C-alpha cells in the first residue's frame, strides 16, 4: 500500500473534475459490503473534492 502521508498535486479542468467525481460515484455503486474500507475511502475523497 502507498505511503498514507504522500501527496500528489493534479490540476484538472472543471470538466475533468466532473468526470473524476462521476467515475468515483459509479465505482461506489458497484462495491459491496465486503468492500467497506474502499467505500469509506471513496466517500472521504468525494467529500474532499466537493469542498475543493
N, C-alpha and C positions, 0 to 999 in steps of 0.2 A: 504494500500500500504506500502511496505517496506521503511525503512529509506533510503533516497537517498544518505546519506553520508556513510553508512555502506559499507564495502568492504569484499570480500571473496577471499582468495587465493586458487587456484586449480591447481595442477600440472597435465599436460596432456602430453602424448606421442605425437609425430608428427601425428601418425595415428588417435589418439583420437581427436586431434585438427582439422584434416581434416573432421572427422565425425561431429563435432560440427558445423563447418563452413557450411558444406553441408546441415545439418539439418536446420540451420538458413536461408539459401538460399531457401530451399524448403518451409519453413514457409512463407517467403516473397512472394513466388509465389502464395500462397493460400489466402493471405489477400486482402481485397478490400478497396475501398476508405474510407469506414466508419471506417477503422482500421488505420487511418493516424498516430495517436500517436504511435501505436505499430510499424508501418512501420519505422518511424523515429528512434525509439529506436533501432530496429534491425539493421538498416543501420549504425547507430553510433557504435554499438557493433561490427559489421563486420569490420568497418574501424579500430577500436582499435585492433582487433585480427590480421588484416593484418599487422599492424605496430609492432606487438609483435614478 
